[in-house]
Amino acid sequence: MSLQTTFLFFSILIFGCTTGFSQDSEDDNWYFNNSKTLTELWELDDEHHRGNFILTSYKPIYMTLAKYSTNPNEFPVAENSDKVLDEPNSLNAVEAKFQISLKTKILHNMLGGRMDLWMGYSQTAYWQIYNTDRSRPFRELNYKPEIIANFPIKFPILGFDAKMVGISVIHESNGQSDPISRSWNRIALHAGFEKGNWQVMLKPWLRVGSKIDDNENISDYIGRGEADVTYDWGRQRFRAIARHSLNLGDKSRGSLQLNWSFPIHKNFNGHVQFFDGYGETLIDYNHRQTTLGIGVSLIN
């Protein structure tokens, strides 16, 4: 892929996304508005219920045009596997990253009106677009489908309003074969809280499945739960996602991701992302690095 073709690809994608997600109609703003409450995002009351099998945004949708890593993982190894690469990958420290994430409600008001059932899908790509020596390959693709059972609630706690609790079944894989296959399954609980411009999501999880797989000890690195905190300041959004293994001493591991999005045009935003720790991608689950990227986002 030539450099001219690369820039043309980005231009077409950005233009298409801007025109596609920045319409002025009420429906488009509702589905893809960048500042929504948990009640709006998850249709927690009848007023915000939009029907089943309608695609809405889930996690942030963004493209990082340039992301720098202090420690590219050129020789990924799963600790419980004797299968390794024949030779290290030649990686550029700067790459592109993009993520899409959608969800849809498949059942409404189950269990006497106390539960909604959702399907979600997220996909994150890491693209060595500036690596001309290797013809600009995709370094890693992570696929994450999930089933989510959500229960609306209403009660105050520690100055916040509890809005929802739920449980989800999550599969995550990079779709590769040995020696770079990585995958895991988990069951997660979640609880959502709001206070003014603050949103807090707490999500502990339990890894399930065979102990003999591509990454048996993944929870010791990526973590056993996360805290996702968001603050809206005008049209800017600040978001921190912290994960931890819940271990002490030498096994105290995890990650911190910081995001800042700011308006450029309508629902088209600039996006800055910082990451430090383990597991930015599945292939890097036991590899520590610090990254900093800048790009654009459509959904925050």
Secondary structure, DSSP 8 states (H G I E B T S, - for coil): --HHHHHHHHHHHHHHHHHHH---SHHHHHHH-SS--HHHHHT-SGGG---SS--EE-S-EEEEEEEEESS--SS---TT-----SS-----SEEEEEEEEEEEEEEEEHHHHTEEEEEEEEEEEEE-TT-GGGTS-EEEEEEEEEEEEEEEEEEEETTEEEEEEEEEEEEEE----TTS--EEEEEEEEEEEEETTEEEEEEEEEEES-SSSTTTTGGGTT-SEEEEEEEEETTEEEEEEEEE----GGG--EEEEEEEEEEEETTEEEEEEEEEEE-SSSTTTT-EEEEEEEEEEEE-
